[in-house]
């Protein structure tokens, strides 16, 4: 039997390409801790995100390339090292946060908070460290949807310790006001609260901080864009024309502020009958895909109407955290993988340009 050497294994792995970033996994320094014991090899492949959607493809290619060497056992351990999609800045408000992902919409009622919650939880389920900031100061719904309540305590260094649920660190103004009390604040107060949540919360080291923005174009979006480097924004709409008209305004605002846009999510794409399988397009058809195509955006996902999403949101169990995920949960989990992958591509590019051209 030909002796298996480290050089031979690495040479074979140089023919395995990273499907999204390009280049081979050896040159990209993704292969770690290679060990050879007779006809068996073991090593770690360090991905750029634990939510990598192409892990199975990489593994299949690795096994195919190593097969001709006569290796009997291949033991792959998966690791991940999330990189910053934008460079850190001096005096940054959240220095331990690698990527800030904003979720925005042109109007209310399109499911933006649902996307934010499930995106954060799905990223955490993949093994990433995740925070969720409820920046919808006058309409905070995140605590209910995440199933978390109570009042945050002070940390040893006199910062606010976020509450945690489903593996996600959560902060919201709702934690600090009595139940049912309306928050009637002017723009400067809203902007100040958002800055305080960024500056004075003990976020620690996070791979992703998901920020649920209020709908529309307001001081909250302006404050966030000026306060922190946003890695990318996910726009949420529904298929009907009134929602598309408003998301167009949100897109124009983001473009004006030079905020990068990852792509568009179309929520409530259609209702699939659980009995007969017939799809009823309650809010129209294809509006989100058409909008994305016309504006040079990536169409990230279509999320179908699913009663389990509403049920889970009412009791604090996001769709992706339910025992039997429905079609919407599967689409939301896939969305998280896509968003994480786009952040990795942006980090590899090493610039501050939008992920996709916004025209």
SULUR-V295378 format. One line per field, one symbol per residue. psi: psi as a letter, one per 30 degrees, with the letter a starting at -180 (. if undefined). Layout:
psi->???
This chain:
psi->kkkkleeeeeeeffgjkjeeflllfeeghfklhkkkjcgklklkjjlfkfgkfgeeeeeeeeeeefeffgkekjjkkklkjklkfkkllkgkeiffkekjjkkllfllgfgeeeeeeeeeeeeeffflkkljkjgiefhjfeeeffhklakklklfghlkjllkkhgkkkkkfffglkkfkljikleeeeeeeeeefeegkieajkekjkjjlllajaeeeeeeefeljkelkkkkllfleeeeeefeeeeeeeeeghkkkeakkjlhflkjkfeffkkjiegakgeeeeeeefghlkjelkjlkkffeeeeefggjlefgleikaeeeeeeeeeeeeeeeeeeeeeeegaglkelkj.
